[in-house]
Amino acid sequence: MILYSTKNRQLKANLEEAVFRSLPADNGLYMPEHIPTVSEEFLKNIDQLTFNEIAFEVSKSLLNEDIPENDIRMIVERAFDFDAPVVPIEVNIRCLELFHGPSMAFKDFGARFMASLMSYFLGRSQKEIHILVATSGDTGGAVAQGFHNVPGISVTILYPKGKVSDIQEKQLTTLGGNVTALEVEGTFDDCQALVKQAFLDKELTQKYNLASANSINISRLIPQSFYYFRAYAQVKHLGLPVVFSVPSGNFGNLSAGILAHRMGLPVDHFVAVTNRNNVVPKYLENGAYTPSPSVETVSNAMDVGNPSNFVRLTRFFDDEWSQVKNDVSGFWFNDEQTKAAMQDVYERQGYLMCPHTAVAYLGLKEYMNLINKEVLGVFLSTAHYAKFLNVVEDALGTAEVNIPTRLSVLLSKTKESIPMSTRFEDFKNYLLS
């Protein structure tokens, strides 16, 4: 698999280089030079396959030039012991639940596959690496769980102080071992900027083998495509065109859906839905991309004002706005609309949604009301509702929401984090020390 930089097509890397470098030297993002298509036979029989069988077939299409088939199967089996079920909500509306992994968020798919892939490469080279990752919520917990005590890997997680939920914070600050959490006095964008600058700093890169576990890393993007295939497998028998509605922050999730589509997955349309951090819906409306400082909302994992994966999203369409617009529609909703949807769906259907899931539900309903044909809508549930307990209880007007044991035990643990400013020199000095 050959990958090129989004800033310079002549700057290329193989899969292993791209996974460990995370970013090209010119600060672009890695994109596959060639996107293979899956076989017609695979799509014909996909409804008979398990999640891991689907993940293996898709991985094989992408990675078979770099990794032997038996090793690809091992990487997949090591990464996934959980599924991505589709559950009915309303007529022609389904929810793709992506919270059945260890951290109960969709980031588990990317983090665990990445950890498994890196471990495989490290086993061949006997290298050690230092992972830097910025999180707006769920990435941190998934990376902490996925890489905890993996030999040859140390992890530093940066998160914005006061802008993640209590459970999210505990997931990334209570593991210890090879995982360290930095509590940054700023926003997610500040955390992301520190990480990006570190990868471009010669002194740091000479001292450490740095890698990123954010969705800027191509090995995070690849496994996120698997659950789009898995969702299609579960609704294929209904015989309707499939629309995916994706709650979007850094836009890695939607980019992975587009990757699946480019590989041959039958998708009628994508809906990109955000909270008030709506730079991409505005771009889809008028063709102008204008990053802005992020604003705080109840769907905090989507509080991103300058999405890193935007360039990947548009590159799939050769950076042509009209082509993006043809496949993707954009909507955004405020906190009041989000909480109202959470309450409405719970009262009518008895189904609890986290605020990010509610945003995706609203976008899907809006899109389906605008079109003049029957489709099967699938909205992505990116995290378990209990990870946002205060928001859920406020929306429902009750304090009697069940919390899964694996999350409730975290609340009694003591967080261990290191305060950090938004100044790169402070961050660099910490790393060097």
Number of C-alpha atoms within 10 A of each C-alpha: 19 18 22 21 22 20 15 14 12 10 15 19 20 14 21 18 14 24 23 22 19 26 22 22 13 12 16 19 23 28 22 20 14 11 16 16 15 18 13 11 8 14 18 11 10 19 18 13 14 13 22 19 17 22 24 22 18 24 21 19 16 21 19 14 13 14 20 11 16 10 13 22 19 14 23 22 16 14 22 17 12 15 17 22 17 22 15 13 15 12 8 16 19 21 24 24 23 23 22 19 20 19 27 23 24 26 29 30 29 29 29 27 24 26 24 23 23 23 21 16 16 18 13 9 9 9 12 15 18 17 22 22 26 28 24 26 28 26 27 28 27 28 29 28 22 23 23 18 16 16 13 15 21 19 24 21 27 27 30 23 16 13 22 22 21 17 22 23 27 22 25 31 25 20 20 15 11 17 21 20 26 22 20 26 18 16 24 29 23 22 26 23 15 24 25 19 13 20 23 15 11 10 12 17 14 9 10 16 16 21 24 27 28 27 26 24 24 26 26 26 25 25 25 27 26 26 25 25 24 25 24 22 21 18 20 18 9 11 9 14 16 22 23 28 31 28 32 29 29 23 26 25 27 28 25 24 25 24 24 25 19 16 18 17 19 17 19 16 20 27 26 27 31 28 31 21 27 27 24 28 23 16 17 20 14 12 15 13 14 12 15 13 14 20 15 17 16 23 28 21 26 28 28 29 22 23 23 20 21 18 17 24 21 15 15 18 16 11 13 12 16 13 13 20 17 12 14 20 20 24 24 23 18 15 18 10 15 26 23 14 21 26 22 16 17 15 12 10 12 11 13 20 26 23 32 29 28 26 33 31 28 21 25 26 14 14 18 17 10 8 9 7 8 11 18 19 28 29 27 28 28 27 25 25 26 21 26 22 19 16 20 23 17 12 20 19 10 10 11 8 14 10 14 13 8 11 18 14 12 18 15 8 13 11 17 16 20 12 11 21 16 16 13 17 12 13 17 17 10 11 13 11 5
